[in-house]
């Protein structure tokens, strides 16, 4: 891990956690309803359903795939940070217990976690080198 940038470690860690959360989510709430028929389950304190689980799985796979190089991991960190800023804004706009895009259940705990992921991703991405030739090890 010493030859990995902070963004690479972040992409691997967040990607791995999102894949695990996506899999665990299907054990809790696997339904794919939409609109008024959209069901929701709770994983820890977070609202989920089949659509939300798919988003977690796909996001995690992208994170793991982009963790291989410093440049891709930095792009993932900043890019997902920006996406999560937008998701946070939309989540607060629909409110606690609402549905994003009429399919993804969201609550205040989701919104706060999304905000933390956004801030961390952007911060990690900006603190990481742009190119792999500029790679700075995490530990000296």
N, C-alpha and C positions, 0 to 999 in steps of 0.2 A: 504494500500500500504506500510505501514511501515515495514511489515514483509517480503517484497519482496526484492530480491537482485537487483542490477543494471541490471544484465543480464536478469532477469525476466521482469523488466519494459521495457527494450529494446526489448525483444522478443515480448511482448504484443503490444508495440507501433508500431514497424516496421511491425509486422504481421497484425495489424489492418489497417495500412496505405496501405500496399500492397494489401489487400483484397479490400479496397475501390477503389484504383487505378485500379485494375483489372476489377471491375464492371463498373466504369466510362469509362474505356477504350473501353469496348464493345459498349457503347453508341456513341463513336467517330469513331472507326474503328473496325468492327467485322470480317473482311475478314481473310481467312486462306490460301491465295495463297502462293506458294513457288517459289523460284528462280526468273526468269524474270516476273512471274505473281504475285509476292508478292506485295501487296499494303501497303501503310503506311498512317497513320493519325498522327495528332499532338495533344497531350494532354499537355497543357501548352507549354513547349518548348521541349517535349520529343517525339521521334518517337515511334509509337505503331502500332500493328495490332492484329488480333485474337490470334496468337501464343504468342506474347509478353504479352497479357492480361492473357492468361492461366498460363504463368510462374509467373506473379504477384500473381494471385489467389492461385496457389499451394504453392508458397513460403510463402505467408501470412498465409495460413492454417497451414503450418508446424510451423511457428513462434508462432502462437497462441497455437498450440497443445503442443509445447515444453516449453512454458512459465510457466507451472505448477510447476516445481521443479527447484531448483537452479542448479543442475547438468545438466539437459536437456537444460535449458536456456543458460548456459555457453557454452555447446556444440553447440547450435544453433548460438550463437553470434560469436564464433571463426570459426566454420565451414562455416557459410555463409560469414564471412569476407574473408576467404581464397577463397571461390568460387567466390566472387565478385572481388577479386584481379585478378583471372584468366579471368573473364568476362571483366574487365577493359582492361587488356592487349590485349585480342582478339578484343575488341571494337576499341581500338586505332589502332590495326593492320589492320582491315578492313576499317577504316577511316570513316569520316563524311558521312552519307548517305548510308553506307554499310549495308550488311545483315549478321548477325551471323548465322552460320550453314545454310545459304541460305534461312532462314525463318523469322528471327527476325530483324526488322529494328532497326538501332542504329545510333545515332548522337553524336556530341561532348557533348551536355548537358547530355545525358544518361551516357556517359563515365565518366564525372566529378562526377555525382551523384553516380555511381557505386563505384568510388574511395572513395568518402566520406563514403559510407555505409561500404566498406571494412575496412577502417581505424577505424571507430567508432566501428564496430562489434568486431574486434580483440582487440581493446583497452578495450572495455566494458567487453569482455569475460575474458581477462587476469586480469582485476581489480576485478573480481567477485570470490567468494569462489567456490572451487571445489565441495564440498558436502554440502547438505542442513544442516547438523549439524554444519557447519562452517558459517552459514548464519549471515551476518552482516546487520542490518537494514539500509535503506537509510538515515533516519533521526534519530537523537538521541533524 
